[in-house]
Amino acid sequence: MLADAVTRAWPDIDTPDTPHVERTRDAAHGDFASNIAMTLTKTLRRNPREIAQTIVDTLADDARIAQVEIAGPGFINFFIASAAFRAVIDDVLAAGEHYGHSEAGAGQQVLIEFVSANPTGPLHVGHGRQAAIGDCLARLYEASGWQVTREFYYNDAGNQIEMLARSVAARCAGLSPDDADWPEGGYRGEYLADLAAAYLRGDTVVADDREVTGAADPQDMAAMREFAVAYLRREQDQDLRAFGVVFDNYALESALYADGRVEATVQALIDAGHTYEADGALWLKTTDYGDDKDRVMRKSEGGYTYFVPDVAYHRGKWERGFRHAINIQGADHHGTIARVRAGLQALNIGIPQGWPSYVLHQMVAVMRGGEEVKLSKRAGSYVTVRDLIDEVGRDATRYFLVARKPDAQQTFDIDLARSQSEDNPVYYIQYAHARICSVNGQLAERGLAYRRDEADFARLDSPHEQRLITAISRFPELIENAAADFAPQAVAHYLRDLADAFHSYYNAQQFLVDDAALRNARLALVFATRQVLVNGLKLLGVSAPEQM
């Protein structure tokens, strides 16, 4: 409406296809507001309030708009007709599980890489946070009309894998981490004792793309290394499945070397003229692309630095056709972003400056009884994802790990996650859903039935009902914005607010009143609320129990 009004008022100027419109925070300022008049002052060289008045005078009539006002320096405030808001109830009930979904992505492909843990031990709680963020973001993109590919990149080459093999060899020899001959810097968790025993028994493990049988030879380091990586890849996959996370693709660092893609990428950078030799090492001119200093690619003593296989891996993403790619990584990876992007641009194959996108997350402190829990009996040095799932369940673990902005430090309170009170947001949200389900049981007990054709939505005029209707109307834009802003925490916050609006309504109003027109209108509203709760919880990978 705004764009059309501007075009008709000033046909000779460029008009944005989608002028900025946002919901107001104060109901006195209407339901929606736009600053379009202020954005046109430079072009039109007129007072923004005059521009706003012309726009308002030119707006087409629409029954959904009850009132339009000009406020402050030139904001245009829209008051939406109550009937237009109430119409969302039917929208939700008609769309069902698809309510809130859109075609914003227009079927474009996006690759989301997350977790990507080294196969050297169980997944720690930081990996769990990354899994929750990444999987929720993938669900948001799917709901926004994108074709999503979930990918896990295994760093299964390099020094950490050699140290893993040495640690397993020490376990096979009967050593423990407290022995003097234990490898310096070796992995100390009890999981290695289980791994070594499985290797010596000659067990067979099936990872996502391979089957490996233990050679049972404590001297065969190559066999031990291969078995250990497969064993831990299988364990990590089992933990992720218990967490409700499944990947479409697994990529291996070792394959980049085996297939010659690392060497080919290095040669491509040399051929492009973006490298030089100095002090016996090969350097990449990353300063040409905004880095604070050039970076070593091949060390003087031989071997490539950490970011080189990453450049080869991401080159492969681009060549697979993914023009949209998102990486979910720990904040400790911040330093590699500039050099990976520099390497990709230096290939001169059309990769843009900001590709891929990154979402960096901070780590998690786990608390119980007011004290930090730092160790897992099994892992030996950190709290695992499986520990949390066993302690509080998958639903609470997923919700809590996604509920804060990724770049904010997070405290995971086990006692809160286990509590059955309104202080626990997971319980509070799921209880709202269960309460609505109980209404169906009450209907049957009273010999009543829900009839939409008897509902009179005009009767839904209380503040509690308006708050709830407004909340469910926000859901579609919430999904689209949360995806675009890489903000899955917005879904968690929204559901908490929606549950609060419902509980307030439930405590203030009777639903099963004698008046059929009012009763059915209220039932339609709470059933629509139930659907939005289900749809929102699904985006988080959290269940919606019917009883609690």
Steps between C-alpha positions, in 0.01 A plus 500: 500500500780740589703425190192546281413831666852638453505390135170672433599816687848530344517281186842630399700382804640159586281334761608205715296188422464427872510818711606442860206410724527377857270413786472772761600446861231732635137435406441878517711523183285249315585148393751572225717799413713610205781754467466523122432875509835567669684285247358710214592845637834516318346393169193721520661790694187547706408487866445134603165578661382656172618189316322280753177697457514462122555125537209467744274701269596273210463167677239271349202420717523162674250360747783339696635843596292668770705819531822663378686772692812708456721524804825664606729613219299310240427143605188349344314290755240240399221376725374164376129421513410242765329283238824482301690377803232244585515360147838351589322236709353344186832543322674289767234229509491476119878485456557260792861381522594733213387817676792740515677342205580705191671482163745779582792279400336417166651151501859625509763265640683573824765286664522522879813348651500448876648297786798382287674359809838330486443122530713481813239464775135537600320820407528763771228744601642766267443263210150452636435874484625504145280203409192670648573831324584339167206262490254771605638736237464226239137450602439875476643510148289202396190674636601808298502315171868407465647164399728424793799266511644421845869416494754377757873548424734261677853623569630144484858586403787671675667504840186444709433169322859389556462582870176301508676194357785533751251527786316187384834318468579596860164360613566181303830469688314518831605856588276757668526880480669505842792282386835662432515358147164646398545709179546867575183681395317169452123466530411393852130407496374158605338464159846405368506194724178380336637584156827311561315196633277497189807521275676215678184285480489554126157666511347636180365856498285658230536875463300711255706399196721211605528172685820435695604189692758528776828331405559401866871582444628749760802576279309591183462877539335549159231241577453647846460849358243390242300304758506782758373760252217273382410405859473861612322613186238234570470611863462866405233407246312299765510797738373734228214265413407487868496880477269491199762622252557320170738610224463468125873498424825418675822650364848381600818703522700186417309470171618847398859374514426156356319647200767763437263791562730671750796490260279613212370795702851606601612480137198706392597773747859494374382519139272793588805694621388544861786316672870548561794316654679639807711341773454161340122520531217561255286803589157619388450874445199520731567869565374562146160391633483688829698271733736670744801304373592241238466136607723197461347226286782246489739499796876504451527156658225370270126448543212742458361735761151456640309728262630350173282186499212724610544706184502180292189374681306823447611520138326165467179644649503777241569256216208286621278798425433637848481876453363525855705332771491548877759372746414459869826499696641573842626850573856363509481470119469877461862539391465262205206675334700777332767267363251240371298769323821654364609164362163449334501843336860453389394197294336747257202272435229753588460437873374824662670675789255398774468133404442279692296653783607420855309467826742485792385378839647533846551204731271370773545480876297217658373563852349272763418605855650841436840358404656444161521143376827463309565130462330199353595162644520364150670786315732584787540870423166648393122460516357306205177547308397152610547606865246778454252285310520237776456767769216713364376335178530597137227766501647709780854457368407621153290792625754630750793472258323709236327749730778760511654698220787288362772757571393533866653291776254239625434343838312170491328452837423130542276563801290751306478273196368217720249711691126487438414864548431809294862602556599218267407629152490152346253375758299823478465476119424128492252542784314760293464244223388228741245734654343566162489126430315453828225730371412233245452252782278745686289548187437127477422473871230766462357353184601804297670533162700779337313657207680769303180596315343608830795717608463878516853642492367851562439383858877460553545851633678462835862622548610138558347391171647791307844425647476135397373579149777754450759247618395226258483754214872570551609142436556511120720810513683354800608198294615704203691751715657237726637321193627817335664624821648160600301535822343169607483635855216724380281190465570396859416848630187521287365168629559610859300818433225308320471253788481788745220662299310173495543423872380851585195447279434154645510634855278799418224356278272198486505332159210256536227755560132438422495761223581288192615791283746618764606149602587399145682827434717447808560137408609604150746744653653249740517228233679746271737576788565128543592472132748786523656346813542169314649670194738710709618210714564298185736773379700446820483121474302490826195278556147620577363255761123470537523416869742607772 
